Every structure is written in structure tokens, then in C-alpha cells.
Amino acid sequence: MLDNSSLKQRFAIAMALTFAFYVLATTLALALIAVPILLYATTHRGNLWLAFFCVATGFAILRAIVPQRLKFEDPGVRFDEQSQPRLARLVADVSQQSGERAPDDMFLTLEMNAAVLEVGAGLRGGGRRVLIVGLPLLRTLTGSQLRAVIAHELGHYAGGDTRVGPVTYRTREAIGRTIASLSRDDSAGRRVVRAPFIWYGNAFLRITNAISRQQEFAADALAVRVAGRKAQEGTLRAVHAGGAAFDPYWAGEIVPALNAGLLPPVIEGFERFRRAPSVAKGEAEYLERELAEGKSSPYDSHPSLSERLEAIARAPEAARAEDDDSPALGLVDNIEKVEGELVNSLLTPEAAGTMRPVGWEAIGDELYGRHYSELVLEHGFPVVGRGRLSDLPAIAAGLTARASALHDQNDQLTSEAAQSLAGTVVGAALALALQRQGFSLHADPGDPVTLRRGEHTIEPFATLTALESGEMSADDWTQLQAKAGVSDAPLLVAENTHPPPAAVTSPD
């Protein structure tokens, strides 16, 4: 926890930097507006282009530096002791141990993060304290680690960060708006005027982010004192690993499902995603790199993982830290209901009322099967033609030539895009052909699409890549067909084949 003198010093730095920026911006803006006036007053001559440039640039700066009101909107599902008694009691308990006033409002979100802010606070505080906790984060942490997270976030109240933060944030936004406004016209004059703002912006970021990194160290120290060193160390590792996985999971698994009108269980899917061998390996390698090479730059708002672990190794530890290894998500009641409300809050009202819940076991057929059918219906014949499963090695070897048929069909496709689309079409056609022979399509989060029948599994896109690269030979494919009991059927059938356009010849 920072002492009062440190807090006053940080307030002073933030206000001085903010004041200096507004003095710089206002002085330059007024000077630019005054130039054509003074020129005419002293020489009784004017330059229309110069006058327009100076006045327009000056007013552009003045418009950009006008402070923007930060409107607070509920970030997720509000919870309290009535709706989530166990989670609320944990927050109250950690607040008491930290010596900090408990948050006034608390929210659950779908972010892999936790945060605090102070709505309506002045430099002396007095605002409503808000705590935000993400369900994916709760799924990643144990009970002890959640205590460490809450203590860390409350440490930002203790250090006055939620009061200094809005000042620096508004100034950073004003600097960014000013630079963006002066960048719309890349003339030599605008570049000259823009230069001091870029210089000041870089200096502002370096100074304020150095303070921000110290704030993180102080908040970590409070977490160690309340929850213990073991809990905070585990928290940092878990948050870094889970944070690296969540964005790919959301973009690659959830967004396509939502766009298709399907609503799979988000938190359950994230757990499955992280269990996938490739994802687990990626997380481990990411953590290893962070620990070995991670070092914060002057522009980072947070210290690196290795720097934070080194700092908490020296921090005073709690006299008695609770050791709760149970999943923190277990503290949330009615998880399905909360998750559904959070997902619906991200959708338009029209979409929210039409989403269809679906389990991950069915997502393969419901999402990918439908998508493959549409893809093959539109592009299958130019790429696959009348080819059969036994022709797959030849089709893979001639994929570049077959991609040219797509390029001829749509000249807006680049050669690279046509090549990628052709491979996707062949893989989709293979998947559908295997489905017609009794294979089921599976798309477990984090794993490649697979077709399964009994003990036999075929990955259509991996198989195509292996054939194209020569890693798998034609004989290997024939043996795989025989072993898996795949008959030599057509890759396309009438119901998923458009007749070829008159001007396009099928690349049989």
C-alpha cells in the first residue's frame, strides 16, 4: 500500500503533465490562429492558403482537446449478497482483510480479467467503487487465487490509482485525438504541427506507464499480504496463460457459433479449449518464453510476468493464508443463467431472441457441417469436379491448378485467396463424403475438425495438407481408406453440386 506522500506525489505528476499538455495545445492552437491575423495587421497583405491552413489547424487542435465525458454503463450482470451470496461474502472478507472499503457495485462479465474503477470520484475520492470479475477468470482460478485477485484489485483503491487513472486516461485520450485530427491531412505543414504532440505523447506514456507499473507492484504486494505468496504466484501464472488462450478461443470458437445463431456453453467450452493438446502446449511455451525473455518496455502499463514474480518473492507474506484449491467458479450460483444473460447482452435484441442453445458435442454438425455444405454447393464443382475419394491424392497434388478455376470464376480473388479457398473446399468435400459413409463430424474446442466412426478417426484438412506436401503418399491414403472401411465414393453428390458455369471447364 502506498503512503500518503507517494499518493500526493503521483497526483502532482499527473496534474502537472495534464496542465503542461493543455498549455502546449492551447498555445499552439492560438498561435496558429493568430498568425494570419498578425500577418495582415503588420503587412496589410494576406495569404489565403496560409490563413486557411493556420485557422483550420488551430481549431482542429482546440476541438480535439475538449475533454470527453466518460459515461459509465453497466459492464455485465450485477451481483450482490442476495444474488451471489458466496462470491459477495468472499469480496467482503478480502475487503476487511485489506483494510479497504468494499465495492459499492459488483459485476460479472465474460472477460478474462478483473478490474476496479471509481465512478464519479474526484481527486479526493468519494465516488462509487465498482468491481468487475470475469467468469472465464473464475474458471481459471482456485478459491485462494481469487482472494489474491480481489486483494490486488482493492490495492488499486488503496494506492489511489482509481483517482489518478481517470486524469491520465483523459489526457492520453486528448493527446490521441489531437494526433489523429492532425493526421487526417498528411501535408508537410500538418506534420510539423503534429511533431510536438507526438513527442509529448511518447513522453507522457513513458512517465505515466512507469507510475502504472509501480502501482501494479504495490497491488501485488497487498495481494501477497492478504492471500499469501503461493496464491499470488499461481494467480499470475494462471492469468497469463489463460489470457493468452481466451482471445483465440472467443474469436475462433464462439464468434462463428454466434454468427450462425448457435449458443454453445461459453465457460465449458473454454475449459475444453484449454485441455486441447495444442492449446495446452501453446500455453506452456508462452509461459516459458515470458519467464525467460519477458521484460517490460517503457511504454508498458504492466510489468512483465518475471518482474512481478521477482517482486512478490520479496514482499511480506500473510501471517495466515487460507489454502483453498477448489475452483473459484464454484462460488457462482446459477452459472448457466448468468452466462446466458451475459451473452445476450452482447447481441442485438433481435439476435438475442433467436439464438439456439447447442452442446459442444453437436457443434460439428450444427455449425461446420452446415458451413461445409454451403461452401461445397457454391464452389465444389470447379475444384473437385467428378472426383472420387480415391482421386484425393491427385486432387491435392493439382490444387494450384484447381485454384485457378476459382480465380477464373471470381477475378476479385487473389491467387493466394483462391489457393486457400480451394484447399478449404476439398477438405469440406472430404468431410461431407465421410459423413455420408456414417462418420460423425466433431469440432471440439481447440482441436481440429475430425470425422469419427467407431475406432477410426480422420482429420480431413490435415490429411489434405499431408497429401499436398508429400508427407502422405497415394498408397498411404489407399491403405487408410481400406483400414477405416471408406469405400471409393464420389466426393460430390447431386444435392451439393452446382452445375458448372458455361465459361468454366471442370478441372477433372
Secondary structure as the mmCIF struct_conf table of DSSP 4:
data_model
#
loop_
_struct_conf.conf_type_id
_struct_conf.id
_struct_conf.beg_label_comp_id
_struct_conf.beg_label_asym_id
_struct_conf.beg_label_seq_id
_struct_conf.end_label_comp_id
_struct_conf.end_label_asym_id
_struct_conf.end_label_seq_id
HELX_RH_AL_P HELX_RH_AL_P1 ASN A 4 THR A 43
BEND BEND1 HIS A 44 HIS A 44
HELX_RH_AL_P HELX_RH_AL_P2 LEU A 48 ALA A 64
TURN_TY1_P TURN_TY1_P1 ILE A 65 ILE A 65
BEND BEND2 VAL A 66 VAL A 66
HELX_LH_PP_P HELX_LH_PP_P1 PRO A 67 ARG A 69
BEND BEND3 GLY A 76 GLY A 76
STRN STRN1 VAL A 77 PHE A 79
TURN_TY1_P TURN_TY1_P2 GLU A 81 SER A 83
BEND BEND4 GLN A 84 GLN A 84
HELX_RH_AL_P HELX_RH_AL_P3 PRO A 85 SER A 98
TURN_TY1_P TURN_TY1_P3 GLY A 99 GLY A 99
HELX_LH_PP_P HELX_LH_PP_P2 ARG A 101 PRO A 103
BEND BEND5 ASP A 104 ASP A 104
STRN STRN2 ASP A 105 THR A 109
BEND BEND6 LEU A 110 MET A 112
STRN STRN3 ALA A 114 VAL A 119
TURN_TY1_P TURN_TY1_P4 GLY A 120 GLY A 120
STRN STRN4 GLY A 122 GLY A 122
TURN_TY1_P TURN_TY1_P5 LEU A 123 ARG A 124
STRN STRN5 GLY A 125 GLY A 125
BEND BEND7 GLY A 127 GLY A 127
STRN STRN6 ARG A 128 GLY A 134
HELX_RH_AL_P HELX_RH_AL_P4 LEU A 135 THR A 140
STRN STRN7 THR A 142 THR A 142
HELX_RH_AL_P HELX_RH_AL_P5 GLY A 143 ALA A 158
TURN_TY1_P TURN_TY1_P6 GLY A 159 GLY A 160
HELX_RH_AL_P HELX_RH_AL_P6 ASP A 161 SER A 183
BEND BEND8 ARG A 184 ASP A 185
HELX_RH_AL_P HELX_RH_AL_P7 ALA A 188 ALA A 227
HELX_RH_AL_P HELX_RH_AL_P8 ARG A 229 TYR A 249
HELX_RH_PI_P HELX_RH_PI_P1 TRP A 250 ILE A 254
HELX_RH_AL_P HELX_RH_AL_P9 VAL A 255 ASN A 259
TURN_TY1_P TURN_TY1_P7 ALA A 260 GLY A 261
STRN STRN8 LEU A 262 LEU A 263
HELX_RH_AL_P HELX_RH_AL_P10 VAL A 266 ARG A 275
BEND BEND9 ALA A 276 ALA A 276
HELX_RH_AL_P HELX_RH_AL_P11 PRO A 277 GLU A 293
TURN_TY1_P TURN_TY1_P8 PRO A 298 TYR A 299
BEND BEND10 SER A 301 HIS A 302
HELX_RH_AL_P HELX_RH_AL_P12 LEU A 305 ILE A 312
TURN_TY1_P TURN_TY1_P9 ALA A 313 ALA A 313
BEND BEND11 ARG A 314 ALA A 315
HELX_LH_PP_P HELX_LH_PP_P3 PRO A 316 ALA A 318
BEND BEND12 ALA A 319 ARG A 320
BEND BEND13 SER A 326 SER A 326
STRN STRN9 PRO A 327 PRO A 327
HELX_RH_3T_P HELX_RH_3T_P1 ALA A 328 LEU A 331
BEND BEND14 ASP A 333 ASN A 334
HELX_RH_AL_P HELX_RH_AL_P13 ILE A 335 LEU A 346
BEND BEND15 LEU A 347 LEU A 347
HELX_RH_AL_P HELX_RH_AL_P14 PRO A 349 ALA A 352
TURN_TY1_P TURN_TY1_P10 GLY A 353 THR A 354
STRN STRN10 ARG A 356 PRO A 357
TURN_TY1_P TURN_TY1_P11 TRP A 360 ALA A 362
HELX_RH_AL_P HELX_RH_AL_P15 ILE A 363 ILE A 363
HELX_RH_PI_P HELX_RH_PI_P2 GLY A 364 GLY A 369
HELX_RH_AL_P HELX_RH_AL_P16 ARG A 370 VAL A 384
TURN_TY1_P TURN_TY1_P12 GLY A 385 ARG A 386
STRN STRN11 ARG A 388 ARG A 388
HELX_RH_3T_P HELX_RH_3T_P2 LEU A 389 ASP A 391
HELX_RH_AL_P HELX_RH_AL_P17 LEU A 392 ALA A 397
TURN_TY1_P TURN_TY1_P13 GLY A 398 GLY A 398
HELX_RH_AL_P HELX_RH_AL_P18 LEU A 399 GLN A 409
TURN_TY1_P TURN_TY1_P14 ASP A 411 GLN A 412
BEND BEND16 LEU A 413 LEU A 413
HELX_RH_AL_P HELX_RH_AL_P19 SER A 415 GLN A 435
TURN_TY1_P TURN_TY1_P15 ARG A 436 GLY A 438
HELX_LH_PP_P HELX_LH_PP_P4 PHE A 439 PHE A 439
STRN STRN12 SER A 440 HIS A 442
TURN_TY1_P TURN_TY1_P16 PRO A 445 GLY A 446
BEND BEND17 ASP A 447 ASP A 447
HELX_LH_PP_P HELX_LH_PP_P5 PRO A 448 VAL A 449
STRN STRN13 THR A 450 ARG A 453
TURN_TY1_P TURN_TY1_P17 GLY A 454 GLU A 455
STRN STRN14 HIS A 456 ILE A 458
HELX_RH_AL_P HELX_RH_AL_P20 PRO A 460 SER A 469
TURN_TY1_P TURN_TY1_P18 GLY A 470 GLY A 470
BEND BEND18 GLU A 471 MET A 472
HELX_RH_AL_P HELX_RH_AL_P21 ALA A 474 ALA A 484
TURN_TY1_P TURN_TY1_P19 GLY A 485 GLY A 485
STRN STRN15 PRO A 490 PRO A 490
BEND BEND19 LEU A 491 LEU A 491
HELX_RH_3T_P HELX_RH_3T_P3 ALA A 494 ASN A 496
HELX_LH_PP_P HELX_LH_PP_P6 HIS A 498 PRO A 501
TURN_TY1_P TURN_TY1_P20 ALA A 502 ALA A 503
#
